[in-house]
Amino acid sequence: MAYVEELPRSLPGVREEPSRICAVTGLKVYAGAQSLTVANAVAAVLALAMGGIFGTLVGLTRAPGIDALQPNAFYVALTGHGVAALILWPVFFEVAAIVFASTILLNARVFSLKLGWSAFFLMVAGGIMLVVSIVTDVRNAVMFTAYPPLVANQIFYLGYLIFAVGVVLALVNFALSIAAARAEKAYAGSLPLLTYGVAAAAILAMLSLASGLVALIPAWLYANDWIGAVEPVIYRTWFWGLGHTLQYVNVVAMVVAWYGILALTLRAGPVNQKFSRIAFVLYIIISLPVLGHHFLVDPSLGNEVKIVGGSIMGFLLGVPSLMHGLAIMGGAEYEIRRQWKTSLFGWLKKLRWDHAGVVALAGSLLIFAFGGWSGTVETTLPLNLVTHNTMNVPGHLHQTVTGGMTLAFMGFAYYLVPILVRRRLWSHKLAVVQAYGYTAGMLIMTNAQIWAGALGVPRRTADIGYGGQAPGGWELPMDIAGVGVIISGAAGGLFILIMVATLLIGKRTEDPNELVPYAVKPA
């Protein structure tokens, strides 16, 4: 269906804008909302490509049998990987999600396209400044955390700050778009579950960005010699208000992607939406104090802060994650058993395990479950004393963010992008191979890293051999992790190829069954 010019709404001052009815969802899609969503999604995919290249080089350098990079280049790649994979890729995709959730899901338009595009171009400019500053000046290889006394030049910090301003503008536009949709009566009743979840992520994102600005503005001033010093403990506290809270923005967005895949591929949802909405609220309440687990071995804080913020609240974060996991599996089981009378586990046999959405959803749930276990280790004080600054830390992080979140975003993109651009996925069979490959690669890599961490292998070092003085047992798990890096890196590259090919040469279609194949085997 082509775009048609919509008649003016009854509210005075509301502009006309071309719109169409989505063949899959039946929802109204405005041209501005579609363009802004696709632009942010494309930027996210490009950021993922950069993060994947940097990450593959880092992983292959850590494998003793390969040693891909020299130390200076290693730290450049490590910093670039952290920025591209932990900041640029998820945040661009999440901004695409907040545009989609506040407009298309609500049959509404973007409140201000000028504000939306301003946010986008600020984010792009900030992201380019960050990446270029890192790859052109080794002094900016200060890693993701950029702890003082490590100091980058001002372009690095300005890139962060400009990117953050863009995100703030996008979040403001999100809130105003929802308010405008309500005022125009574009939707009735409570917010859809996906929009509700994105709103929870947006709240956490605003808190995260506020904390980050408190950390990064003094660091920028210090880089220009405009202030005499930055207290490292103060910086770390505010930085992890950004760093860790942002990771739970990513977790909440991952859960939204789970529900999106469930709705599109199985036409299903949670059995009890109130249960899922409560779980989203719990993320907001619990995730803020959990940054305390980054200080479990820091003598500057008392044990009370460490135990409450670091351990107890960390354990509690498993509750909403478990609630969402059960809601996803319960929703799938209920819908399949409602249509076909199956045995206790027969609903699993009815799922199409050659369906990219099913594989991505199941793989994301599985990898994230491993991440919950390894995260419990990180938030337990005695175990943290053993695993702190070992390979256990990146093992855990890659299970939750690079594994669970990224695979969920990939699976959601396989259907969100075709719906928006009305092009069939370039190769569904390759998408299935990609989802299986990424799941396998991440499980191999991260569990080998956790094994290495248990043996004491340090993180953030280009050479783990220490001139032949390191224990011989360190090499095997790191070489196995290198195998996982190769598999997951190849699968990530395949995802990029599929997305680019879909946008450029995917078959144009309005057929819902071609855009989103049903994920249940026929009777």
C-alpha positions as CSV (number, residue, x, y, z in Angstrom):
1,M,0.0,0.0,0.0
2,A,1.4,3.4,-0.9
3,Y,1.4,6.4,1.4
4,V,-1.7,8.5,1.2
5,E,-2.2,12.1,2.4
6,E,-4.2,12.0,5.6
7,L,-7.0,14.4,6.3
8,P,-6.4,17.0,9.0
9,R,-7.2,15.9,12.5
10,S,-9.8,17.7,14.5
11,L,-7.2,19.3,16.8
12,P,-6.2,22.8,15.6
13,G,-2.6,23.1,14.4
14,V,-2.1,19.4,13.7
15,R,-0.2,19.0,10.5
16,E,-1.1,16.7,7.6
17,E,1.4,13.9,7.0
18,P,1.5,11.0,4.6
19,S,0.6,7.7,6.2
20,R,-0.2,4.1,5.3
21,I,-1.7,1.0,7.0
22,C,0.8,-1.7,7.9
23,A,-0.1,-5.0,6.2
24,V,1.3,-7.0,9.1
25,T,0.1,-5.1,12.2
26,G,-2.8,-3.2,10.9
27,L,-1.4,-0.1,12.5
28,K,-1.0,3.4,10.9
29,V,2.6,4.2,9.8
30,Y,3.5,7.8,9.2
31,A,6.2,8.6,6.8
32,G,8.3,10.6,9.3
33,A,8.1,8.0,12.0
34,Q,9.2,5.3,9.5
35,S,12.1,7.3,8.2
36,L,13.4,8.2,11.6
37,T,13.1,4.6,12.9
38,V,14.9,3.2,9.9
39,A,17.7,5.8,10.0
40,N,18.5,5.0,13.7
41,A,18.3,1.3,12.9
42,V,20.8,1.7,10.0
43,A,23.1,3.7,12.2
44,A,22.9,0.9,14.9
45,V,23.8,-1.7,12.3
46,L,26.9,0.3,11.2
47,A,27.9,0.8,14.8
48,L,27.6,-3.0,15.4
49,A,29.8,-3.6,12.4
50,M,32.5,-1.4,13.9
51,G,32.1,-2.9,17.4
52,G,32.3,-6.4,15.9
53,I,35.5,-5.6,14.0
54,F,37.1,-4.2,17.1
55,G,35.9,-7.0,19.3
56,T,37.1,-9.7,16.9
57,L,40.6,-8.2,16.9
58,V,40.6,-7.9,20.7
59,G,39.4,-11.5,21.1
60,L,42.0,-12.9,18.6
61,T,44.7,-10.9,20.4
62,R,43.8,-12.5,23.7
63,A,44.1,-16.0,22.1
64,P,47.7,-17.0,22.8
65,G,48.0,-18.9,19.5
66,I,47.1,-15.8,17.4
67,D,48.2,-12.5,18.9
68,A,46.5,-10.4,16.3
69,L,47.5,-6.9,17.6
70,Q,50.5,-5.2,19.2
71,P,49.8,-3.7,22.7
72,N,49.1,-0.1,21.5
73,A,46.8,-1.3,18.7
74,F,45.1,-3.7,21.2
75,Y,44.1,-0.9,23.5
76,V,42.8,1.2,20.6
77,A,40.7,-1.8,19.5
78,L,39.6,-2.4,23.1
79,T,38.5,1.2,23.6
80,G,36.8,1.3,20.2
81,H,35.0,-2.0,20.9
82,G,33.7,-0.7,24.3
83,V,32.4,2.5,22.8
84,A,30.9,1.0,19.6
85,A,29.4,-2.2,21.1
86,L,28.3,-0.9,24.5
87,I,27.3,2.6,23.7
88,L,26.7,3.3,20.0
89,W,25.1,0.0,18.8
90,P,22.5,-0.5,21.6
91,V,21.6,3.2,22.0
92,F,21.0,3.8,18.3
93,F,18.8,0.7,18.2
94,E,17.0,1.7,21.3
95,V,16.3,5.2,19.9
96,A,14.9,3.4,16.8
97,A,12.7,1.4,19.3
98,I,11.5,4.5,21.2
99,V,10.4,6.2,17.9
100,F,8.6,3.0,16.8
101,A,7.0,2.5,20.2
102,S,5.8,6.1,20.6
103,T,4.4,6.5,17.1
104,I,3.7,3.4,15.0
105,L,2.5,1.3,17.9
106,L,0.2,4.1,18.9
107,N,-1.1,5.0,15.4
108,A,0.5,8.3,15.9
109,R,3.1,10.7,14.4
110,V,6.4,11.9,15.8
111,F,5.8,15.0,17.9
112,S,8.6,16.9,16.2
113,L,10.5,15.6,13.2
114,K,12.9,18.5,13.6
115,L,13.7,17.5,17.1
116,G,13.9,13.8,16.1
117,W,16.3,14.5,13.3
118,S,18.4,16.9,15.4
119,A,18.8,14.2,18.0
120,F,19.8,11.7,15.3
121,F,22.4,13.9,13.7
122,L,23.9,14.9,17.1
123,M,24.2,11.2,18.0
124,V,25.9,10.5,14.6
125,A,28.2,13.4,15.0
126,G,29.1,12.4,18.6
127,G,29.6,8.8,17.6
128,I,31.9,9.8,14.7
129,M,34.0,12.1,16.9
130,L,34.4,9.3,19.4
131,V,35.5,6.6,16.9
132,V,37.7,8.9,14.9
133,S,39.4,10.2,18.1
134,I,40.1,6.7,19.3
135,V,41.6,5.3,16.0
136,T,43.7,8.4,15.2
137,D,45.3,9.0,18.6
138,V,46.5,6.2,20.8
139,R,46.3,8.6,23.8
140,N,42.6,8.2,23.5
141,A,42.8,4.4,24.1
142,V,41.5,4.9,27.6
143,M,39.2,1.9,27.4
144,F,35.4,2.0,28.0
145,T,35.7,3.3,31.6
146,A,38.3,6.1,31.0
147,Y,39.3,6.1,34.6
148,P,41.4,9.0,35.8
149,P,44.4,9.5,35.7
150,L,44.0,8.2,32.2
151,V,43.1,11.3,30.2
152,A,41.9,11.5,26.6
153,N,41.9,14.6,24.5
154,Q,38.9,16.9,24.4
155,I,37.5,15.5,21.2
156,F,36.9,12.2,22.9
157,Y,34.9,13.8,25.7
158,L,33.1,16.2,23.4
159,G,32.0,13.2,21.3
160,Y,30.5,11.6,24.4
161,L,28.8,14.8,25.5
162,I,27.3,15.6,22.0
163,F,26.1,12.0,21.7
164,A,24.5,12.3,25.1
165,V,22.7,15.5,24.2
166,G,21.3,13.8,21.1
167,V,20.0,11.0,23.2
168,V,18.4,13.4,25.7
169,L,16.6,15.2,22.8
170,A,15.3,11.8,21.5
171,L,14.0,10.9,24.9
172,V,12.2,14.3,25.2
173,N,10.7,13.7,21.8
174,F,9.6,10.3,22.9
175,A,7.7,11.6,25.9
176,L,6.1,14.5,23.9
177,S,5.1,12.0,21.2
178,I,3.2,9.8,23.7
179,A,1.6,12.9,25.2
180,A,0.5,14.1,21.8
181,A,-0.8,10.7,20.8
182,R,-2.9,10.7,24.0
183,A,-4.2,14.2,23.3
184,E,-5.1,13.3,19.7
185,K,-6.8,10.1,20.9
186,A,-4.6,8.1,18.5
187,Y,-4.9,5.1,20.8
188,A,-7.3,4.0,23.6
189,G,-6.7,2.5,27.0
190,S,-3.3,1.9,28.6
191,L,0.0,2.0,26.7
192,P,0.8,-1.2,24.8
193,L,3.2,-3.5,26.6
194,L,6.1,-2.8,24.3
195,T,5.6,1.0,24.7
196,Y,5.4,0.6,28.4
197,G,8.7,-1.3,28.5
198,V,10.4,1.2,26.3
199,A,9.1,4.0,28.7
200,A,10.8,2.1,31.6
201,A,14.0,2.0,29.6
202,A,13.7,5.7,28.8
203,I,13.4,6.5,32.5
204,L,16.5,4.5,33.3
205,A,18.3,6.2,30.3
206,M,17.6,9.7,31.6
207,L,19.0,8.8,35.1
208,S,21.9,7.1,33.5
209,L,22.7,10.1,31.3
210,A,22.5,12.5,34.2
211,S,25.0,10.5,36.1
212,G,27.3,10.2,33.1
213,L,27.3,14.0,32.5
214,V,28.4,14.5,36.2
215,A,31.3,12.2,35.5
216,L,32.3,13.3,32.0
217,I,32.0,17.1,32.2
218,P,34.8,17.3,34.9
219,A,36.9,14.8,32.9
220,W,36.5,17.1,29.8
221,L,37.5,20.1,31.9
222,Y,40.5,18.3,33.3
223,A,41.6,17.2,29.8
224,N,41.7,20.9,28.9
225,D,43.7,21.8,32.1
226,W,40.7,24.0,33.1
227,I,40.6,22.3,36.5
228,G,43.5,20.8,38.5
229,A,42.3,17.3,39.2
230,V,39.5,14.7,39.1
231,E,39.0,12.6,42.1
232,P,39.1,9.0,40.8
233,V,36.7,7.6,43.4
234,I,34.1,10.3,42.7
235,Y,34.5,9.8,39.0
236,R,34.1,6.0,39.3
237,T,30.9,6.4,41.3
238,W,29.2,8.7,38.8
239,F,30.6,6.9,35.8
240,W,29.0,3.6,36.9
241,G,25.8,5.5,37.4
242,L,26.1,5.8,33.7
243,G,27.8,2.5,32.8
244,H,25.8,0.0,34.8
245,T,22.5,1.8,34.7
246,L,22.9,2.0,30.9
247,Q,23.4,-1.8,30.8
248,Y,20.0,-2.2,32.4
249,V,18.5,0.2,29.8
250,N,19.9,-2.4,27.4
251,V,18.4,-5.3,29.4
252,V,15.0,-3.7,29.5
253,A,15.2,-3.0,25.7
254,M,16.2,-6.7,25.2
255,V,13.1,-7.8,27.1
256,V,11.0,-5.5,24.8
257,A,12.6,-7.2,21.8
258,W,11.7,-10.6,23.3
259,Y,8.0,-9.5,23.5
260,G,8.2,-8.0,20.0
261,I,9.5,-11.2,18.5
262,L,6.9,-13.2,20.4
263,A,4.1,-10.9,19.1
264,L,5.3,-10.9,15.5
265,T,6.3,-14.5,14.9
266,L,3.8,-16.3,17.2
267,R,1.0,-13.7,17.4
268,A,1.3,-14.2,21.1
269,G,1.9,-12.2,24.3
270,P,2.2,-12.8,28.0
271,V,-0.7,-14.5,29.7
272,N,-0.9,-11.8,32.3
273,Q,0.3,-8.3,31.1
274,K,0.1,-6.9,34.6
275,F,2.7,-9.4,35.7
276,S,5.1,-8.2,32.9
277,R,4.4,-4.5,33.7
278,I,5.3,-5.0,37.4
279,A,8.5,-6.7,36.3
280,F,9.4,-3.6,34.2
281,V,8.8,-1.3,37.2
282,L,11.0,-3.6,39.4
283,Y,13.9,-3.0,37.0
284,I,13.6,0.8,37.6
285,I,13.5,0.4,41.4
286,I,16.3,-2.2,41.7
287,S,18.8,-1.4,39.0
288,L,20.0,2.0,40.3
289,P,21.7,0.8,43.6
290,V,23.3,-2.2,41.8
291,L,26.2,-0.1,40.6
292,G,27.6,-0.8,44.0
293,H,28.9,-4.2,42.9
294,H,31.7,-2.3,41.0
295,F,33.0,-1.3,44.4
296,L,33.0,-4.6,46.2
297,V,36.8,-4.6,46.4
298,D,37.2,-0.9,46.9
299,P,38.4,0.1,50.4
300,S,36.9,3.6,50.0
301,L,33.3,2.4,50.7
302,G,31.9,0.7,53.8
303,N,30.7,-2.9,53.8
304,E,27.1,-1.8,54.3
305,V,27.1,-0.1,50.9
306,K,28.8,-3.1,49.3
307,I,26.5,-5.7,50.8
308,V,23.2,-3.8,50.2
309,G,24.0,-2.1,46.9
310,G,26.4,-4.6,45.5
311,S,25.1,-8.0,46.6
312,I,21.5,-7.9,47.9
313,M,20.2,-5.6,45.2
314,G,22.2,-7.5,42.6
315,F,20.5,-10.8,43.6
316,L,17.1,-9.1,43.5
317,L,17.7,-8.0,39.9
318,G,17.3,-11.7,39.0
319,V,13.6,-11.5,40.0
320,P,12.3,-9.2,37.1
321,S,14.5,-11.0,34.6
322,L,13.1,-14.4,35.7
323,M,9.6,-13.0,35.6
324,H,10.0,-11.8,32.0
325,G,11.6,-15.1,31.0
326,L,8.7,-17.1,32.4
327,A,6.2,-14.7,30.8
328,I,7.8,-15.1,27.4
329,M,7.9,-18.9,27.6
330,G,4.4,-19.0,29.2
331,G,3.0,-16.8,26.4
332,A,4.4,-19.0,23.7
333,E,3.2,-22.2,25.4
334,Y,-0.3,-20.8,26.0
335,E,-0.8,-19.7,22.4
336,I,0.4,-22.9,20.9
337,R,-1.5,-25.1,23.2
338,R,-4.6,-23.0,22.8
339,Q,-4.6,-23.7,19.0
340,W,-3.3,-27.3,19.1
341,K,-3.8,-29.7,21.9
342,T,-0.3,-30.9,22.7
343,S,1.4,-32.9,25.4
344,L,3.3,-31.3,28.2
345,F,6.3,-30.4,26.1
346,G,4.6,-30.9,22.7
347,W,4.4,-27.2,22.2
348,L,8.1,-27.1,21.8
349,K,7.9,-29.6,18.9
350,K,5.3,-27.3,17.2
351,L,7.8,-24.5,17.1
352,R,9.7,-24.1,13.8
353,W,13.3,-24.5,14.8
354,D,14.2,-23.4,11.3
355,H,12.7,-20.0,12.0
356,A,15.1,-17.1,12.6
357,G,12.8,-15.5,15.2
358,V,12.5,-18.7,17.2
359,V,16.2,-19.4,17.2
360,A,17.1,-15.8,18.1
361,L,14.6,-15.6,20.9
362,A,15.6,-19.0,22.4
363,G,19.3,-18.2,21.9
364,S,19.0,-14.9,23.6
365,L,17.1,-16.4,26.6
366,L,19.7,-19.1,26.9
367,I,22.7,-16.9,26.8
368,F,21.1,-14.3,29.1
369,A,20.4,-17.2,31.6
370,F,24.1,-18.0,31.7
371,G,24.7,-14.3,32.2
372,G,22.4,-14.3,35.2
373,W,24.5,-17.1,36.8
374,S,27.8,-15.4,36.1
375,G,26.3,-12.0,37.4
376,T,25.5,-13.6,40.7
377,V,29.1,-14.6,41.0
378,E,30.1,-11.0,40.3
379,T,27.7,-9.6,43.0
380,T,28.8,-12.1,45.7
381,L,31.5,-10.5,47.8
382,P,33.8,-13.5,48.5
383,L,33.5,-14.7,44.9
384,N,34.1,-11.1,43.6
385,L,37.3,-11.0,45.5
386,V,38.5,-14.0,43.4
387,T,37.1,-13.0,40.0
388,H,37.5,-9.2,40.1
389,N,39.5,-7.9,37.1
390,T,39.8,-11.4,35.6
391,M,38.3,-12.7,32.4
392,N,35.2,-13.6,34.4
393,V,34.1,-10.0,34.0
394,P,34.0,-9.8,30.2
395,G,32.6,-13.3,30.1
396,H,29.6,-12.1,32.2
397,L,29.2,-8.9,30.3
398,H,29.3,-10.6,26.9
399,Q,26.6,-13.0,28.1
400,T,24.2,-10.3,29.1
401,V,24.9,-7.5,26.6
402,T,26.8,-8.8,23.6
403,G,25.1,-12.2,23.8
404,G,21.6,-11.9,25.1
405,M,20.8,-8.3,24.2
406,T,22.5,-8.3,20.8
407,L,20.9,-11.5,19.6
408,A,17.5,-10.3,20.7
409,F,18.0,-7.0,18.8
410,M,19.1,-9.0,15.8
411,G,16.0,-11.3,15.9
412,F,13.7,-8.3,16.3
413,A,15.4,-6.5,13.4
414,Y,14.8,-9.4,11.1
415,Y,11.1,-8.6,11.3
416,L,11.0,-4.9,12.3
417,V,13.1,-3.7,9.3
418,P,11.2,-5.7,6.6
419,I,7.8,-4.5,8.0
420,L,9.0,-0.8,7.9
421,V,10.7,-0.9,4.4
422,R,8.2,-3.5,3.0
423,R,10.9,-5.7,1.7
424,R,11.2,-9.5,2.4
425,L,14.2,-10.5,4.4
426,W,17.0,-11.1,1.9
427,S,17.6,-14.7,3.0
428,H,15.6,-16.3,5.9
429,K,17.7,-19.5,5.7
430,L,21.0,-17.5,6.2
431,A,19.3,-15.6,9.1
432,V,18.6,-19.0,10.7
433,V,22.2,-20.0,10.2
434,Q,23.3,-16.7,11.7
435,A,21.2,-17.0,14.8
436,Y,22.4,-20.5,15.5
437,G,26.0,-19.5,14.8
438,Y,25.9,-16.4,17.0
439,T,24.4,-18.4,19.9
440,A,27.0,-21.1,19.6
441,G,29.9,-18.7,19.2
442,M,28.8,-16.6,22.2
443,L,28.3,-19.7,24.5
444,I,31.7,-21.0,23.5
445,M,33.5,-17.7,24.0
446,T,31.9,-16.5,27.2
447,N,32.0,-19.8,29.1
448,A,35.7,-20.2,28.1
449,Q,36.3,-16.7,29.4
450,I,34.6,-17.5,32.7
451,W,36.8,-20.7,32.9
452,A,39.8,-18.5,32.3
453,G,38.7,-16.1,34.9
454,A,38.4,-18.9,37.5
455,L,42.1,-19.7,36.7
456,G,43.0,-16.1,37.3
457,V,43.6,-14.9,33.7
458,P,43.5,-11.1,33.9
459,R,41.4,-8.9,31.7
460,R,42.5,-5.8,29.7
461,T,45.9,-7.1,28.8
462,A,47.2,-7.7,25.3
463,D,49.6,-10.5,26.5
464,I,48.6,-13.1,29.0
465,G,51.9,-15.0,28.8
466,Y,54.0,-12.6,30.9
467,G,57.2,-13.7,29.1
468,G,56.6,-17.3,29.7
469,Q,56.0,-16.9,33.4
470,A,52.2,-17.3,33.4
471,P,50.7,-20.7,34.4
472,G,50.5,-23.0,31.4
473,G,46.8,-23.8,32.1
474,W,45.8,-20.2,31.0
475,E,46.3,-20.8,27.3
476,L,43.7,-23.5,26.7
477,P,40.5,-21.6,27.7
478,M,41.8,-18.5,26.0
479,D,42.4,-20.4,22.8
480,I,38.9,-21.9,23.0
481,A,37.5,-18.4,23.6
482,G,39.3,-17.4,20.4
483,V,37.4,-20.1,18.5
484,G,34.1,-18.6,19.9
485,V,35.2,-15.2,18.8
486,I,35.7,-16.4,15.2
487,I,32.3,-18.1,15.1
488,S,30.4,-15.2,16.7
489,G,32.3,-12.6,14.6
490,A,31.5,-14.5,11.4
491,A,27.8,-14.7,12.5
492,G,27.8,-11.0,13.3
493,G,29.2,-10.2,9.9
494,L,26.4,-12.4,8.3
495,F,23.8,-10.3,10.2
496,I,25.2,-7.1,8.7
497,L,25.2,-8.7,5.2
498,I,21.5,-9.8,5.6
499,M,20.4,-6.4,6.8
500,V,22.2,-4.4,4.1
501,A,21.0,-6.8,1.4
502,T,17.4,-6.6,2.7
503,L,17.5,-2.8,2.5
504,L,19.0,-2.7,-0.9
505,I,17.8,-5.7,-2.9
506,G,15.1,-7.4,-0.7
507,K,12.0,-8.3,-2.7
508,R,9.3,-5.6,-2.3
509,T,6.1,-7.1,-0.9
510,E,3.1,-6.3,1.2
511,D,2.4,-10.0,1.9
512,P,2.3,-10.4,5.7
513,N,3.4,-14.1,5.4
514,E,6.5,-13.0,3.5
515,L,7.4,-10.2,5.8
516,V,6.9,-12.2,9.0
517,P,6.7,-16.0,8.5
518,Y,4.6,-17.7,11.1
519,A,6.8,-19.6,13.6
520,V,4.6,-22.6,14.3
521,K,4.5,-25.8,12.1
522,P,1.3,-26.3,10.2
523,A,-1.1,-28.9,11.6
